[in-house]
Amino acid sequence: MNFLEPWAAIGALSLPAILIFYFLKLKRKVLVVPSTYLWKKAIEDMRVNSPFQRLRSHILLILQLLLAALVVLALMRPALEEAGLKGQTTIILLDRSASMGSQKGGKSRFEQAREQARDVIDDLARGDQAMLIAFDSDAEVVGNLSDHKGSLLAALDDIKLRPKGSSIREALLTARSLLKTVPDAQIVLLSDGKFIESAQTSALELTELVGDTADLPIIFRPLTEGSDNVGITALDVRRSQLSGAFEVFSTLFNSAEVDRDVPVDLFDQKGRLLDSKLVKVAAGASRAVTFRDLNLEAGTIKLQIAQKGDALAADDVAWAVVEKRDSLNVLWVAEGPPNLFLDYSLSVDPFLKTEKMDLKASLLLTPEAISKKDVIIYDRCAPLSMPDANLLLLGVAPPLEGLVVEGEVEGPSVVDVDLTHPALRFLNFHQILIGTAQKIRKRDTDRILVDGDRAPLVFELFTPGRRALLLSFNPMDSDWVWHGSFPIFIANICRWLAGLEEASSSRKIQAFQPIEFPVDSSLEELSLRAPDGESRSVPIKQPGRFRYDETDQLGIWEVEEHSKISGSPYFAVNLLDLVESDVRPSDSLVLQGQKVSTRNADSTGNREIWKELALVALAVLLLEWYVYHKKVFI
């Protein structure tokens, strides 16, 4: 046993002081009494107050000495050596990602992690400090470096589980910045080890970001409760180009050690069962599940699995948005020689109803006629002014203020492609050979989707209330038109420009990703209804563009003012994360496919017991009070 405040031992002087009080004589007045009946009692009192007599056994004396001893011991802050932490500064990294919700027997990994963090804070010795960092795919300092246990525990209680994936990158960067100023600090990692950096295939070079992990003083305390889980890791809704019926594609993953027969149910927006399957999913493997020939109504669908004893609830349900359209009206405005490849791409898709005209004829269209077109394609030409429509511009920049053409470049090569954009799904731009392209300087509000070595090649143009995409090169001046991906691109881009969700991922997002879509530039705010029914009023900060980032709940989010936006008012927020659904815990820290050396979690530390001693002292004090008032002696 160690004493963290040994100076308090000076309080032991109170023990002989108590004894001295029992030896003191009482000074009495001389009184005349009419009888000798009280002489015997007076003699006894004189014997008690004699300083040199043998001290009698007295329970009050024993209790008072015991009480004083307990108080002195408590003030000395005795501590027992046991498994714990050493050091003056501790950085607690607490994982709050979705997989930490995995549970067994009613207790989740996240609840265990908070209990362990509370123990670490309670065990801080006098002068020790701690910092609390909560992380998922991002990191947040929720408790600044402090020696005040109360504030740290309050910050710990405020941490909530979030339905997100987990990345340790930002947390380690934050911890490393503190380690530069506090050399004796140590890191306590409370997690199940399910990070995106755990995979060898990760593109993240961890050593470049946080240095050599061998010099990080990490104590890893893995959480292992609940590993028997089957979850939905993918969900998509598409419309067959042949039959026109809808198809729902999903993927299930089984993290258990045994095969599972999993019931999968598909519901429409009104809760009606559309289809049901019993799917066998092998242990530690994924299984695709497809629902075909569905006659879906516009709105939403819900896919749900019911697996008894499932460890993680967040991935048992997934939602998708369905926008039902029979066709898209496409206007094709062309100049120059016939573009047979574009003609073929537009005609092969029965969902696209195409009308073709030249630029001169298009200038005569009324605003009412233009409003009936879902997409206008300008092929090797540009309008004199921007029409109020969704646009695809091929090879010519439109007349937008701030969009400047600085010449042409010969044979540009593709160097970067934003494959997260729904219009670029299933495409490989790196194999395309381009003859010439315009060198265009974009505006700050525009977004480069395909970048070249000397000029950007594909832009998403910012046009309030509408969508527009610009190719700085003419597809006819490349070998792209000979690739099978060109018709796919045309099909994707027409659907995305029109806002159809079977080809756009903008209304199917993961938690805390932004809900974003174009709106009328006159709108100043919109109201969203969260899955729990809460209405949230969101101001529009950028005219013509709605954006909301706090999608903290899984389920269907709804824009309450349906008439103020084009397309579906619904947005589906799902987990859909294979790393998080694979809840098999890791007993070691693996980053970039390499096992990271960590400190022993069972290193010797101090556990203070002064609280227990204080409680015993209080009990003794109450007993002494009772004995004194009841005149009980031994």
FITORTOR-773291 format. One line per field, with one value per residue (C-alpha): x, y, z. Coordinates in steps of 0.2 Angstrom, whole numbers, plus 2048, in hexadecimal, padded with zeros to 3 digits. Example, Ala and Ser with C-alpha at 12.3 -4.5 7.8 and 13.67 -1.06 7.14 Angstrom:
x: [83E;844];
y: [7EA;7FB];
z: [827;824];
END
This chain:
x: [800;806;801;7FE;7FD;809;80A;7F9;800;803;7F0;7F5;7F9;7E7;7E8;7F2;7E8;7D8;7E1;7E6;7D4;7D0;7DE;7D9;7D3;7C2;7C3;7B4;7AC;7AC;799;791;786;77A;77E;78D;783;78D;79E;7A0;79C;7A8;7B6;7B3;7B4;7C4;7CB;7C6;7CF;7DF;7EC;7F6;7E9;7E7;7DC;7CB;7C5;7B8;7AF;7AE;7C0;7C3;7B7;7BE;7D0;7CA;7C1;7D0;7DB;7D0;7CF;7E2;7E3;7D7;7E0;7F0;7E7;7ED;7EE;7EF;7FB;7F1;7EE;7ED;7F6;806;80B;806;7FC;7EF;7E7;7D7;7D1;7BF;7B8;7A6;7A3;795;79D;79F;78D;78F;789;787;77C;775;786;78E;7A0;79E;797;7A6;7B1;7A9;7AB;7BD;7C0;7B7;7C3;7D2;7CC;7C8;7DA;7E3;7EF;7F1;7F9;7F5;7EC;7E1;7DA;7CA;7C9;7B9;7BB;7B2;7B7;7BB;7C3;7BD;7C5;7B7;7C1;7D0;7E0;7DB;7DE;7CC;7C3;7B2;7B3;7BB;7AD;7A0;7A8;7A8;796;792;79A;78D;78E;78D;788;798;7A7;7B7;7C8;7D6;7E0;7DA;7DA;7EC;7F1;7E9;7F1;802;801;7FF;80D;819;816;814;821;81B;80A;802;7F3;7E5;7DB;7CA;7C3;7BF;7CD;7C1;7C9;7CA;7DD;7DD;7DC;7EB;7E2;7E0;7E7;7EC;7FE;7FE;810;810;802;806;818;81F;812;81F;823;811;80E;7FD;7F4;7E7;7D8;7CE;7BB;7B5;7A2;797;79E;78F;788;780;77E;779;788;781;770;76C;75C;75D;750;752;755;74C;73D;73B;738;743;751;757;769;771;77F;77F;78F;790;79D;799;7A3;795;78A;779;768;763;751;751;741;73D;730;729;726;716;71D;716;720;726;731;73A;748;752;764;773;782;792;79D;7A8;7A2;796;787;77E;76B;760;74D;747;738;732;724;729;721;72A;730;73B;73E;745;750;750;758;752;760;75E;76C;773;781;77F;76E;774;777;767;75D;761;756;756;74D;743;73F;733;733;72E;73A;746;743;754;757;767;76E;77C;787;793;794;788;78D;789;790;785;776;779;77B;76B;761;766;75F;74C;74A;750;744;74F;74C;759;75B;769;76F;765;754;758;759;747;741;735;739;72A;730;741;73A;732;744;74C;75E;765;775;77F;78A;799;78F;78A;77A;77B;775;772;761;757;75B;766;775;782;78F;79B;7AB;7A5;7A5;794;793;795;79D;7AE;7B0;7BF;7C6;7D8;7DC;7DE;7EA;7EF;7ED;7E9;7EB;7DF;7E7;7D9;7C7;7BA;7B1;7A6;79B;78C;78E;79F;79A;7A1;7AD;7BF;7C5;7D8;7D7;7D0;7DB;7D6;7DB;7D8;7CF;7CB;7D6;7C8;7CB;7BD;7B4;7B5;7A4;7A7;7AD;7BA;7B5;7C2;7D3;7E0;7F3;7F1;7DF;7CF;7C4;7B3;7AB;79B;796;78D;77C;76F;760;767;775;782;790;79E;7AA;7B9;7BC;7B1;7AE;7AF;7C1;7C6;7C5;7B8;7AA;7B1;7B0;7A1;7A2;79C;78A;78A;791;782;775;77D;77F;76D;766;771;76D;75B;75D;757;75D;75F;76E;773;77A;776;766;76F;77C;785;783;78A;78D;784;773;776;76C;768;75A;752;75E;74F;74E;755;752;74A;743;749;740;74C;748;742;735;73F;73D;74D;74E;75D;763;76A;77B;77F;772;76B;773;76C;778;776;784;77C;774;777;768;766;756;74C;74E;741;740;730;72C;72B;725;735;741;742;743;740;73F;746;758;75E;76B;773;782;787;799;7A1;7AF;7A2;797;7A6;7A5;7B2;7BD;7D0;7DB;7EA;7EB;7ED;7F1;7F5;7F4;802;801;806;810;806;80A;803;7F2;7F5;803;804;7FB;7F3;7E1;7DC;7D2;7CF;7BD;7BA;7C3;7B9;7A9;7AF;7B4;7A2;79B;7A6;7A1;78E;792;79B;78D;780;78B;78D;77B;776;783;789;79A;7A4];
y: [800;811;822;830;83E;837;849;846;83A;849;847;837;843;844;832;836;846;83B;831;840;846;836;838;84A;84E;857;867;867;873;86F;86C;867;857;851;83F;833;82A;832;82F;81E;826;835;829;820;831;835;824;828;839;833;835;826;819;80A;80F;805;7FE;80A;808;81B;81D;80E;815;827;820;815;824;82F;822;81F;832;834;825;82C;83C;833;82C;81A;811;7FF;7F9;7F0;7EF;801;810;81A;82B;83D;83F;833;836;82B;827;821;818;81E;816;80B;7FA;7FF;7FD;7EA;7E2;7D2;7CF;7E1;7EA;7F2;7F4;807;806;7FB;808;816;80C;809;81B;820;814;81C;82E;828;821;831;835;847;852;846;84C;844;849;840;83E;836;830;827;82C;83D;841;84E;854;852;855;860;85C;85E;857;85B;84A;851;85A;84B;840;84C;84D;83A;839;844;838;82F;820;826;81B;81F;815;816;81E;820;82C;83C;836;831;842;84B;840;842;855;854;847;854;860;853;845;83A;839;828;823;818;811;80A;802;7F2;7F5;7F7;805;808;809;7F6;7F0;7ED;7F4;805;813;81D;81D;81E;820;830;837;833;82D;81D;815;80C;81C;81E;819;810;805;7FC;7F5;7EC;7EA;7D9;7D7;7D1;7CB;7C1;7CD;7CD;7DE;7E6;7EE;7F3;7F9;7FF;802;801;801;7F4;7FC;7ED;7E9;7FA;7F1;7F5;7EA;7EB;7E6;7E3;7DB;7D2;7CE;7C1;7C4;7B5;7A5;79A;79B;7A4;7A3;7B5;7BB;7CA;7D5;7E3;7F0;7FF;810;80B;7FC;7EF;7DF;7DF;7CF;7C4;7B8;7AC;7AE;7A3;7AD;7A4;7A8;7B7;7BA;7C5;7C0;7C9;7CA;7D0;7D4;7D5;7DA;7E6;7F3;801;811;821;823;818;806;7FD;7ED;7E5;7D5;7CC;7C2;7BC;7C0;7CD;7D7;7E7;7EF;7FE;7F3;7E9;7F6;800;80C;812;81F;81B;829;822;829;821;82A;839;847;84B;859;857;867;863;86C;865;853;846;83E;82C;826;832;82E;81C;81F;829;81D;80D;812;811;81B;82B;833;83E;84D;854;865;872;881;88D;884;882;895;896;88B;894;892;887;87B;87B;877;867;860;856;858;862;85C;869;85F;86A;87A;885;88F;8A2;8A3;896;88E;889;877;868;869;85D;867;85E;866;879;883;88C;89F;8A0;8AF;8AA;89A;89E;895;897;88E;87B;86D;85E;84D;84F;840;83C;83D;83D;837;83A;829;82E;838;82F;834;82B;81A;80B;816;815;825;821;817;825;82D;840;84A;85C;864;876;87D;884;88D;888;893;890;889;87C;86A;861;84E;849;852;852;855;866;86A;864;859;857;864;865;877;880;886;88B;880;875;869;86A;860;866;85C;867;85B;854;841;840;846;837;824;824;822;811;80B;803;810;81E;818;815;827;82E;824;828;83B;83D;835;83E;84F;84B;847;834;82B;81A;821;82E;82B;83C;836;826;82B;826;82E;83F;841;850;851;85C;861;871;87C;88C;89B;8A4;898;89D;88D;87C;870;85E;851;845;832;835;841;851;860;869;87A;87C;88D;88D;895;894;89A;88C;87E;875;86C;864;85A;855;845;83C;830;820;820;82A;83D;848;859;860;86C;860;86D;877;86B;860;84D;842;84B;83C;837;826;826;815;80D;802;7FF;7EE;7F3;7F8;7E9;7DD;7DE;7D0;7D9;7DB;7D7;7E0;7F1;7EF;7FE;7FD;7EA;7EB;7E6;7F5;7F3;7F9;7F9;7ED;7F1;7E9;7F4;7F8;807;80E;80D;819;812;822;822;811;817;827;81C;811;820;827;817;817;829;824;815;821;82D;81F;818;829;82D;81B;81B;80A;804;7F5];
z: [800;7FC;804;7F7;805;813;81A;821;82E;839;83D;847;856;859;860;870;872;873;881;88A;88B;894;8A1;8A5;8B7;8B9;8C5;8D0;8DC;8EF;8F4;904;903;910;90D;90A;8FD;8EF;8F6;8ED;8DC;8E0;8E4;8D3;8CA;8D2;8CC;8BA;8BA;8C2;8B4;8BA;8BC;8B0;8A1;8A1;891;88A;87A;877;878;86C;860;860;85E;84F;848;849;841;833;82F;82F;824;817;817;813;803;804;7F3;7EF;7E1;7D3;7C1;7BB;7B4;7B8;7B2;7B5;7A5;79D;78C;78B;779;77A;76B;768;757;752;756;768;769;768;778;781;790;78F;791;782;77E;77F;791;796;78E;798;7A8;7A5;7A1;7B1;7BB;7B2;7B8;7C9;7CB;7C7;7D5;7DC;7CF;7C0;7B1;7A4;793;78B;778;771;75F;751;73F;747;757;765;774;781;790;790;799;7AC;7BD;7C2;7C3;7C4;7B3;7AB;7B1;7AB;79A;79A;79E;78F;782;778;76C;75A;74B;741;73B;745;740;74D;742;749;75B;75A;751;760;76D;764;765;778;779;772;781;78E;78D;79B;794;790;785;78B;77C;780;770;767;75B;74C;742;72F;731;737;725;71B;70B;714;70A;71A;71D;730;733;728;733;745;743;749;754;75E;768;76D;77F;77B;788;77E;788;77B;77D;779;77D;770;75F;759;74C;73B;733;723;71A;709;702;6F1;6E7;6D4;6C6;6B8;6A7;69F;6AA;6B3;6C3;6D3;6DA;6EC;6EE;700;708;719;724;732;73F;749;74A;743;733;736;72E;72D;72A;71F;71C;710;715;70B;713;71B;723;717;714;702;703;70F;70E;719;715;71A;71E;721;731;72E;71C;712;708;6FB;6FB;6ED;6EC;6DA;6D0;6DD;6D9;6E5;6E8;6EA;6FC;706;70A;719;71A;72B;732;741;749;75B;766;75A;762;758;755;74A;73A;73B;732;722;718;706;6FC;6EC;6E0;6D3;6C1;6B1;6A7;6A5;699;691;685;67A;672;666;65A;64D;646;64C;65D;65A;66A;675;66A;66E;680;681;677;67F;690;68F;69E;695;689;67E;673;668;660;65B;666;65B;65E;670;672;66D;67B;688;69B;69C;68F;698;6A9;6A1;69E;6AB;6A3;695;68D;684;678;671;674;682;686;684;696;6A3;6A2;6B1;6AF;6B4;6A7;6A0;696;68A;684;686;696;69A;69C;6AF;6B8;6BF;6B4;6A9;69A;699;689;684;68A;67F;685;697;6A3;6B1;6C2;6CE;6CE;6DB;6DB;6EA;6DE;6D8;6C6;6C5;6CC;6C3;6B8;6B5;6AE;6AF;69F;695;688;684;675;67B;68A;68F;69D;6A8;6B8;6C4;6D0;6E3;6E4;6D6;6DA;6CF;6CD;6C0;6C1;6B3;6B4;6AB;6AD;6B6;6AB;6B3;6BE;6C8;6C6;6D4;6CD;6DA;6DA;6CC;6C8;6BA;6B4;6A8;69E;699;68A;67C;67E;66B;66D;678;678;686;67A;675;687;68F;69D;692;691;6A4;6A7;69D;6A6;6B7;6B4;6AD;6BC;6C8;6BF;6C1;6D3;6D2;6E1;6D8;6D0;6DD;6EF;6F5;6FE;705;711;721;732;734;721;71A;713;704;6F4;6EA;6EE;6E8;6EC;6F4;702;713;71D;71C;72A;72C;735;73E;73F;752;74C;751;746;742;73A;72F;728;716;718;705;6F9;6EE;6F8;707;713;724;72D;73D;737;748;746;73C;732;726;726;71E;717;71E;710;702;6F5;6F7;6F0;6E0;6E2;6F1;702;70B;710;716;723;726;72F;720;726;724;731;73E;73B;73D;74F;753;75F;75E;76D;765;75C;749;73E;72C;72D;73A;74C;757;767;776;788;795;79A;7AB;7B0;7C3;7C9;7D9;7DE;7EC;7FB;805;800;808;817;818;818;826;830;82E;834;843;847;846;852;85E;85E;862;870;878;879;87F;88C;887;88F;88F];
END
